Amino acid sequence: MAKRTNLREFQQNLSDRMSAGDSDKRQISTLGVLIAGKPCLVDMSEISEVLSPQTLVAVPMAKPWVKGVSNVRGNLYCVTDIAAYLKLGEASGGMDNRLLLVSERYAFNAALLVDKVLGLRDARDWRASEADLTDEQGVVWRKLDIANLLSQTEFLQIGA
């Protein structure tokens, strides 16, 4: 049976290999995701794992963007539909939906529901503006700053 590697272990292994190589060959660790059909970038150091949606238990009297809580290996995570929170719509509810678990360094058991994970992106040469990056094909990618998200009072107050 193949050894199972979580995102954190994969990222650390990748980081170690990149550090051992030439520093000019370093790539930015960003993960491309779709939120309400819009491409977004997440710094991989801000997430610990990407999972398929788990069984959710509803939270009574919570704001509409709180989808519920999920048990991930014995730990409860509050699942936020990030599209609904950002007022962009709602997660598609499709088979491609994924949960991004917020990095343990923030000490929040939070998971963000996204439409789809698009894979790693090297955005070093992309044109940057205040909140967006534009790739070589002209696609505009929004930056999702999880540290900023966790500092927002509205995000932390889930009661309706």
C-alpha positions as a Markdown table, in Angstrom:
| # | Residue | x | y | z |
|---|---|---|---|---|
| 1 | Met | 0.0 | 0.0 | 0.0 |
| 2 | Ala | 1.4 | 3.4 | -0.9 |
| 3 | Lys | 2.4 | 5.8 | 1.8 |
| 4 | Arg | -0.2 | 8.5 | 2.4 |
| 5 | Thr | 1.2 | 12.0 | 2.5 |
| 6 | Asn | -0.8 | 15.0 | 3.7 |
| 7 | Leu | -0.4 | 18.5 | 2.2 |
| 8 | Arg | 1.8 | 19.7 | 5.1 |
| 9 | Glu | 4.3 | 16.8 | 4.7 |
| 10 | Phe | 4.3 | 17.3 | 0.9 |
| 11 | Gln | 4.9 | 21.1 | 1.3 |
| 12 | Gln | 7.7 | 20.5 | 3.8 |
| 13 | Asn | 9.3 | 17.9 | 1.6 |
| 14 | Leu | 9.0 | 20.3 | -1.4 |
| 15 | Ser | 10.4 | 23.2 | 0.6 |
| 16 | Asp | 13.4 | 21.1 | 1.8 |
| 17 | Arg | 14.2 | 20.0 | -1.7 |
| 18 | Met | 13.9 | 23.5 | -3.0 |
| 19 | Ser | 16.2 | 24.9 | -0.3 |
| 20 | Ala | 18.8 | 22.3 | -1.1 |
| 21 | Gly | 18.8 | 23.4 | -4.8 |
| 22 | Asp | 19.8 | 26.7 | -6.4 |
| 23 | Ser | 18.0 | 29.6 | -4.8 |
| 24 | Asp | 17.4 | 31.1 | -8.2 |
| 25 | Lys | 15.1 | 28.1 | -9.0 |
| 26 | Arg | 12.8 | 28.8 | -6.1 |
| 27 | Gln | 9.1 | 29.0 | -6.8 |
| 28 | Ile | 6.4 | 30.7 | -4.9 |
| 29 | Ser | 4.2 | 28.1 | -3.1 |
| 30 | Thr | 0.7 | 29.1 | -4.1 |
| 31 | Leu | -2.4 | 27.0 | -4.7 |
| 32 | Gly | -4.9 | 27.9 | -7.3 |
| 33 | Val | -8.6 | 27.4 | -6.3 |
| 34 | Leu | -12.0 | 28.4 | -7.7 |
| 35 | Ile | -14.2 | 30.4 | -5.4 |
| 36 | Ala | -17.7 | 31.1 | -6.9 |
| 37 | Gly | -16.2 | 30.3 | -10.3 |
| 38 | Lys | -13.4 | 32.9 | -9.9 |
| 39 | Pro | -9.7 | 31.9 | -9.8 |
| 40 | Cys | -8.0 | 32.6 | -6.5 |
| 41 | Leu | -4.5 | 32.0 | -5.1 |
| 42 | Val | -3.8 | 30.8 | -1.5 |
| 43 | Asp | -0.4 | 30.8 | 0.0 |
| 44 | Met | 0.3 | 27.1 | 0.9 |
| 45 | Ser | 1.9 | 28.1 | 4.2 |
| 46 | Glu | -1.6 | 29.3 | 5.3 |
| 47 | Ile | -3.3 | 25.9 | 4.8 |
| 48 | Ser | -2.4 | 22.6 | 6.3 |
| 49 | Glu | -4.4 | 20.2 | 4.2 |
| 50 | Val | -6.9 | 19.9 | 1.3 |
| 51 | Leu | -9.7 | 17.4 | 1.8 |
| 52 | Ser | -12.9 | 16.3 | 0.0 |
| 53 | Pro | -15.9 | 17.6 | 1.8 |
| 54 | Gln | -16.8 | 15.7 | 4.9 |
| 55 | Thr | -20.1 | 15.0 | 6.6 |
| 56 | Leu | -21.3 | 18.3 | 8.1 |
| 57 | Val | -23.4 | 18.9 | 11.2 |
| 58 | Ala | -25.4 | 22.1 | 11.1 |
| 59 | Val | -24.8 | 24.8 | 13.6 |
| 60 | Pro | -28.1 | 26.3 | 14.9 |
| 61 | Met | -28.5 | 30.0 | 14.6 |
| 62 | Ala | -25.3 | 30.5 | 12.6 |
| 63 | Lys | -24.7 | 32.9 | 9.8 |
| 64 | Pro | -25.7 | 31.5 | 6.3 |
| 65 | Trp | -22.1 | 31.2 | 5.2 |
| 66 | Val | -21.3 | 28.7 | 8.1 |
| 67 | Lys | -22.0 | 25.4 | 6.5 |
| 68 | Gly | -21.5 | 23.4 | 9.8 |
| 69 | Val | -18.9 | 21.6 | 11.7 |
| 70 | Ser | -16.9 | 18.6 | 10.4 |
| 71 | Asn | -15.0 | 16.0 | 12.3 |
| 72 | Val | -11.5 | 15.6 | 10.8 |
| 73 | Arg | -9.5 | 12.9 | 12.6 |
| 74 | Gly | -11.2 | 13.7 | 16.0 |
| 75 | Asn | -10.9 | 17.5 | 15.6 |
| 76 | Leu | -14.0 | 19.6 | 14.9 |
| 77 | Tyr | -13.6 | 22.3 | 12.2 |
| 78 | Cys | -16.0 | 25.1 | 11.5 |
| 79 | Val | -16.7 | 25.0 | 7.7 |
| 80 | Thr | -17.1 | 28.3 | 6.0 |
| 81 | Asp | -18.5 | 28.6 | 2.4 |
| 82 | Ile | -15.9 | 31.2 | 1.5 |
| 83 | Ala | -17.8 | 32.3 | -1.6 |
| 84 | Ala | -20.8 | 33.1 | 0.5 |
| 85 | Tyr | -18.7 | 34.9 | 3.2 |
| 86 | Leu | -17.1 | 37.1 | 0.5 |
| 87 | Lys | -20.6 | 37.7 | -1.0 |
| 88 | Leu | -19.6 | 36.2 | -4.3 |
| 89 | Gly | -22.4 | 33.5 | -4.4 |
| 90 | Glu | -22.2 | 30.0 | -2.9 |
| 91 | Ala | -20.0 | 27.0 | -3.4 |
| 92 | Ser | -21.2 | 24.9 | -6.3 |
| 93 | Gly | -21.9 | 21.8 | -4.1 |
| 94 | Gly | -20.3 | 19.7 | -6.9 |
| 95 | Met | -18.0 | 16.7 | -6.6 |
| 96 | Asp | -15.0 | 19.0 | -7.1 |
| 97 | Asn | -15.6 | 21.0 | -3.9 |
| 98 | Arg | -12.8 | 20.8 | -1.4 |
| 99 | Leu | -12.1 | 21.9 | 2.1 |
| 100 | Leu | -8.9 | 23.9 | 2.8 |
| 101 | Leu | -7.9 | 23.4 | 6.5 |
| 102 | Val | -6.4 | 26.6 | 7.9 |
| 103 | Ser | -2.8 | 26.1 | 9.1 |
| 104 | Glu | -2.4 | 25.0 | 12.7 |
| 105 | Arg | -0.1 | 28.0 | 13.3 |
| 106 | Tyr | -3.2 | 30.2 | 13.5 |
| 107 | Ala | -4.7 | 28.1 | 16.2 |
| 108 | Phe | -8.2 | 28.1 | 14.6 |
| 109 | Asn | -10.0 | 24.9 | 13.6 |
| 110 | Ala | -11.4 | 26.4 | 10.5 |
| 111 | Ala | -12.0 | 25.0 | 7.0 |
| 112 | Leu | -12.8 | 26.9 | 3.9 |
| 113 | Leu | -15.1 | 25.3 | 1.3 |
| 114 | Val | -14.0 | 26.1 | -2.3 |
| 115 | Asp | -15.5 | 25.0 | -5.6 |
| 116 | Lys | -12.4 | 23.3 | -6.9 |
| 117 | Val | -8.6 | 23.0 | -6.5 |
| 118 | Leu | -6.7 | 24.0 | -9.6 |
| 119 | Gly | -3.2 | 23.0 | -8.5 |
| 120 | Leu | 0.1 | 24.7 | -7.7 |
| 121 | Arg | 0.8 | 28.0 | -9.5 |
| 122 | Asp | 4.1 | 29.8 | -10.0 |
| 123 | Ala | 3.1 | 33.5 | -9.9 |
| 124 | Arg | 6.5 | 35.0 | -9.8 |
| 125 | Asp | 6.3 | 36.6 | -13.2 |
| 126 | Trp | 2.6 | 37.5 | -13.1 |
| 127 | Arg | 1.6 | 41.2 | -13.1 |
| 128 | Ala | 0.6 | 42.3 | -9.6 |
| 129 | Ser | -2.0 | 44.9 | -8.6 |
| 130 | Glu | -3.3 | 45.7 | -5.1 |
| 131 | Ala | -5.4 | 42.5 | -4.5 |
| 132 | Asp | -4.9 | 40.6 | -7.8 |
| 133 | Leu | -2.4 | 38.9 | -10.0 |
| 134 | Thr | -2.7 | 38.5 | -13.8 |
| 135 | Asp | -1.1 | 35.4 | -15.4 |
| 136 | Glu | 0.4 | 35.1 | -18.9 |
| 137 | Gln | -2.9 | 34.3 | -20.4 |
| 138 | Gly | -4.5 | 37.4 | -19.0 |
| 139 | Val | -6.5 | 35.6 | -16.3 |
| 140 | Val | -7.0 | 37.7 | -13.2 |
| 141 | Trp | -6.4 | 35.7 | -9.9 |
| 142 | Arg | -7.6 | 37.1 | -6.6 |
| 143 | Lys | -5.3 | 36.7 | -3.6 |
| 144 | Leu | -7.0 | 35.1 | -0.6 |
| 145 | Asp | -5.2 | 36.2 | 2.5 |
| 146 | Ile | -6.2 | 33.8 | 5.2 |
| 147 | Ala | -4.3 | 35.7 | 8.0 |
| 148 | Asn | -6.4 | 38.8 | 7.1 |
| 149 | Leu | -9.5 | 36.7 | 7.0 |
| 150 | Leu | -8.9 | 35.3 | 10.5 |
| 151 | Ser | -8.4 | 38.8 | 11.9 |
| 152 | Gln | -11.9 | 40.0 | 10.7 |
| 153 | Thr | -14.4 | 40.3 | 13.5 |
| 154 | Glu | -17.3 | 39.3 | 11.2 |
| 155 | Phe | -15.6 | 36.1 | 10.3 |
| 156 | Leu | -15.0 | 35.2 | 13.9 |
| 157 | Gln | -18.6 | 35.9 | 15.0 |
| 158 | Ile | -20.5 | 33.1 | 13.4 |
| 159 | Gly | -23.8 | 33.6 | 15.3 |
| 160 | Ala | -26.7 | 35.1 | 13.3 |
